[in-house]
């Protein structure tokens, strides 16, 4: 069985498990991380459905005076748009909330990238939704990369990976932040 098939089957199982175990939580624990405190520009995402919620942390970033960039799908890549928290500046594309506006051109100013994941292993490799958007983005974004997962979604087993998969520097559940030696 090839890696794509293994990952696809694993994603389907993890999505089912997440749906069965889902408990709405916040990820405010990351707000105490030195990397977040020191950051001036943060790339995050707008969560939907049973993804790890970014509602409270995105509000906290803005309240703390951080510049917040959120993604919009553009072909095969993510564009990063500055967002001020105004929900009227979002459009719904399929099930995603995407910002309206011009893409940021100064991506080298990003200090922190907050990333969604289905599971993250002990080496910092994440299993996402399967589109490859975040792996392509992470390869070109600077800054500390932290993946958000629900409780029980940090894996002691190595996840299947391919050459294009990019590890994160840390993972957060609602109760802990784990840093990886990369």
SULQUIGI-V931909 format. One record per residue. N is the residue number from 0. RES is the residue in one small letter. PSI is psi in whole degrees, 0 to 359 (999 if undefined). NEAR is the number of other C-alpha atoms within 8 Angstrom. Layout:
BEGIN
N & RES & PSI & NEAR
N & RES & PSI & NEAR
END
This chain:
BEGIN
0 & x & 132 & 4
1 & x & 166 & 5
2 & x & 322 & 9
3 & x & 316 & 6
4 & x & 317 & 8
5 & x & 313 & 10
6 & x & 318 & 10
7 & x & 313 & 9
8 & x & 320 & 8
9 & x & 317 & 8
10 & x & 314 & 13
11 & x & 316 & 8
12 & x & 316 & 8
13 & x & 324 & 10
14 & x & 317 & 9
15 & x & 313 & 8
16 & x & 317 & 8
17 & x & 315 & 9
18 & x & 322 & 8
19 & x & 326 & 6
20 & x & 358 & 6
21 & x & 127 & 8
22 & x & 123 & 4
23 & x & 131 & 6
24 & x & 166 & 8
25 & x & 164 & 11
26 & x & 34 & 15
27 & x & 342 & 9
28 & x & 329 & 11
29 & x & 342 & 9
30 & x & 341 & 9
31 & x & 355 & 8
32 & x & 136 & 8
33 & x & 325 & 6
34 & x & 321 & 9
35 & x & 315 & 10
36 & x & 317 & 8
37 & x & 342 & 6
38 & x & 144 & 10
39 & x & 329 & 9
40 & x & 126 & 12
41 & x & 130 & 15
42 & x & 123 & 13
43 & x & 199 & 13
44 & x & 165 & 11
45 & x & 109 & 11
46 & x & 157 & 11
47 & x & 157 & 9
48 & x & 237 & 4
49 & x & 20 & 9
50 & x & 156 & 9
51 & x & 126 & 12
52 & x & 133 & 13
53 & x & 5 & 12
54 & x & 305 & 9
55 & x & 320 & 10
56 & x & 322 & 11
57 & x & 318 & 11
58 & x & 319 & 9
59 & x & 320 & 9
60 & x & 313 & 12
61 & x & 317 & 12
62 & x & 327 & 7
63 & x & 2 & 6
64 & x & 15 & 7
65 & x & 149 & 11
66 & x & 126 & 11
67 & x & 125 & 14
68 & x & 136 & 14
69 & x & 153 & 14
70 & x & 156 & 13
71 & x & 133 & 10
72 & x & 131 & 9
73 & x & 98 & 7
74 & x & 242 & 5
75 & x & 3 & 6
76 & x & 167 & 9
77 & x & 132 & 12
78 & x & 149 & 10
79 & x & 122 & 12
80 & x & 135 & 14
81 & x & 133 & 11
82 & x & 136 & 11
83 & x & 10 & 6
84 & x & 356 & 7
85 & x & 112 & 7
86 & x & 341 & 5
87 & x & 345 & 5
88 & x & 21 & 8
89 & x & 147 & 10
90 & x & 153 & 9
91 & x & 123 & 8
92 & x & 111 & 7
93 & x & 246 & 4
94 & x & 5 & 6
95 & x & 144 & 9
96 & x & 119 & 11
97 & x & 144 & 13
98 & x & 152 & 12
99 & x & 140 & 8
100 & x & 181 & 6
101 & x & 142 & 5
102 & x & 144 & 8
103 & x & 144 & 10
104 & x & 352 & 4
105 & x & 54 & 6
106 & x & 341 & 9
107 & x & 351 & 6
108 & x & 358 & 7
109 & x & 125 & 14
110 & x & 327 & 12
111 & x & 141 & 15
112 & x & 121 & 13
113 & x & 125 & 12
114 & x & 137 & 11
115 & x & 155 & 11
116 & x & 155 & 13
117 & x & 325 & 13
118 & x & 153 & 12
119 & x & 136 & 16
120 & x & 180 & 13
121 & x & 350 & 11
122 & x & 1 & 9
123 & x & 6 & 13
124 & x & 137 & 13
125 & x & 152 & 15
126 & x & 118 & 12
127 & x & 205 & 12
128 & x & 349 & 8
129 & x & 357 & 7
130 & x & 341 & 5
131 & x & 1 & 8
132 & x & 314 & 9
133 & x & 322 & 9
134 & x & 318 & 10
135 & x & 319 & 10
136 & x & 313 & 10
137 & x & 330 & 9
138 & x & 337 & 7
139 & x & 2 & 6
140 & x & 135 & 10
141 & x & 182 & 11
142 & x & 169 & 8
143 & x & 129 & 10
144 & x & 123 & 11
145 & x & 127 & 13
146 & x & 142 & 14
147 & x & 131 & 13
148 & x & 155 & 16
149 & x & 164 & 10
150 & x & 138 & 8
151 & x & 2 & 5
152 & x & 13 & 9
153 & x & 128 & 10
154 & x & 136 & 11
155 & x & 345 & 6
156 & x & 147 & 6
157 & x & 135 & 8
158 & x & 153 & 10
159 & x & 141 & 7
160 & x & 158 & 7
161 & x & 170 & 6
162 & x & 332 & 4
163 & x & 352 & 6
164 & x & 133 & 9
165 & x & 125 & 9
166 & x & 156 & 9
167 & x & 163 & 13
168 & x & 336 & 12
169 & x & 163 & 12
170 & x & 149 & 14
171 & x & 138 & 15
172 & x & 179 & 11
173 & x & 343 & 11
174 & x & 346 & 8
175 & x & 157 & 7
176 & x & 127 & 10
177 & x & 129 & 7
178 & x & 143 & 7
179 & x & 147 & 10
180 & x & 108 & 5
181 & x & 999 & 6
END
